[in-house]
Amino acid sequence: MSKYRFTFKKFLKYFFSALLIFLIGFSIYFFQAIKMPPPKVTDRSSLKEKRETFGTNFYGIKNNRFRKSESGLYELYIEGNAFERGVYNGKLTAELGKKQEDAFVEEIKKMIPSQRLLNFMKYMTAWFNRNMDEYVPQEYLEEIYGVSESASKDYLYIGDNYSRILNYHAAHDIGHAVQNVAKVGCTSFSCNHSKSADGHLIIGRNFDFYVGDKFAEDKIVTFYNPNKGYKFVEITWGGFIGTVSGMNDQGLTVTLNAAKSEIPFSSADPISLIAREILQYAGNINEAFEIAKKRKSFVSEAIMIGSAKDNATAIIEKTPKDCALFYPKSDIVIGLNHFQSDKFKNTELNLENIKESSSMYRYKRMSELIGSYDTIGYREAANILRNKRGLHDANIGMGNEKNICQLISHHSIIFKPDELKFWISTNPYQLGKYVCYDLDSVFAEFPAMTENKELYIDDLSVPPDSFLYSDDYEHFKYFQKQKDIFKAAVKDTSVIIKDAEIQRFISSNPEYFYTYQLVGDYYFTKGKQEDAKQYYKLALTKEVTTLSERIDIVERLKEISDKELE
């Protein structure tokens, strides 16, 4: 018996020793695997350059410039090789980069309040993205490395500066891949020939990527003059070099629309960096398609390409496994969040997306709005992008994802590719005035500029939306504030909202299904089943955004009914 005990103790000793060695070995492998060393850069002399101040909110390094316009937009001019561009960008916009990261991390903490879960997600994200640098072109790795040299040291607990900034470029992809119904329901359209006011191509888009209001406060209009490729402009934010909306000096435009994806198990080239490569190196639709085909993405995306050279618009439909070109060559092209090409339109995933999401509804609404005008100029385009009604002009509630204007836009933009002009919205959302820039004029004036003057063409501005000065907008602001209070009350049963406040909340946005769903959720968590049932039923009488949201309400009603039968 003692011999057996000795042998069993020995076995346990060896077993736990082996387990310990395995865990140590796995930990070493894990942490080595998630490390992304920065690229090797031979000439680092740009790091020695200092930022000069030329005026209030006006800075420069060599020919590079950064200023804040009276419109509230930030304007940035960057030139040089990849690393230099990143260094100058980082140094000039360091404060905005810090503010942007603060807003992003704050929003993540709202979504994941548990510090333990946040730590777990940090390592899982690092593992997921561990091979991303193998897919991203060397040029953009060097540019991101340059930006990261000026990144904040406050978030080293998340990761080193380079790995962190590189990983942020995949945030758009991860967001819509994980949620699939995330707030990335962008809308774009193109009109040409008989449908355009001057017979030439005009393109409009709302970039509805929502990571909180703070994230959208500081938009940067960045004018790039790279040492390779074409000059271009893109609308971006601090610390981000990818493209979500942009135009190059060949009159080629690029805008992104998320599509439904399978859940990926590892990252590849972030879609915004694929779009950036297209913007920098493509002069026409076919060249754009060739670039898209050679890069591997890890989510599905519809990339709308407008081309002055082709005098046409096409949509590159890209999945992690394949790529197609939707090239209708018609006067009207509409881009939403579902695929339209013969290759993808009848796939199970795409048909499921059309059935379950708001994409097809917005497609029909956009068709209605374009059809309501004989021709479309930049002012009509702005009106369309600001439209806050549903099909047949129905009131479906402010903030409904089925509206073209969902009141969440990071930015809204209009392009005239043949004129190299674009109109960009100012805060809030697309409600502020649209200001117009001429690409040739900016590239002629902005480099080495020392006079702190406006670069946009004031005579071509589109005035602010009258909605901004209406009682409805005041009601919407109240609704947004109270919405967060209701969400908090649903999580914390000790929070009580007075009946008068509940009624005021309902009256602030009475046609929105989510208003009633939130009130129903509040009553449900307080154990007031009859009140909850009443408001859930009212929610179902409104235009519910997605099938999954309708199912959630129906299942909650069933849960109440089951309790009543007990």
Buried (B, 14 or more C-beta within 10 A) or exposed (E): EEEEEEEEEEEEEEEEEEEEEEEEEEEEEBEEEBEBEBBEBEEEEBBEBEBEEBEEEBBBBBBBBBBBBEBBBBBBBBBBBBBBBBBBBBBBBBEBBBBBBBBBBEBBEEEBEEEEEBEEBBEEBBBBBBEBBEBBBEBBBBBBBBBBBBBBEEBEEBBBBBBBBBBBBBBBBBBBBEEBBBBBBBBBBBBBBEBBBEEBBBBBBBBBBBBBBBBBBBBBBBBBBBEEBBBBBBBBBBBBBBBBBBBBBBBBBBBBBBBBBBEBEEBBBBBBBBBBBBBBBBBBBBBBBEBBEEBBBBBBBBBBBBBBBBBBBBBBBBBBEEBBBBBBEEBBBBBBBBBBBEBBBEBEBBBBBBEBBBBBBBBBBBBBBBEEBEBBBBBBBBBBBBBBBBBEEEBBBBBBBBBBBBBBBBBBBBBBBBBBBBBBBBBBBBBBBBBBBBBEBBBEBBBEBEEEEEBBBEEBBBEBBEBBEEEBBEBBEBBBEBBEBBBEBBEEEEBEBEEEEBEBBBEBBBBBBBBBBBBBBBBBBBEBBEBBBBBBEBBBEBBBBBBEBBEBBEEBBEEBEEEEEE
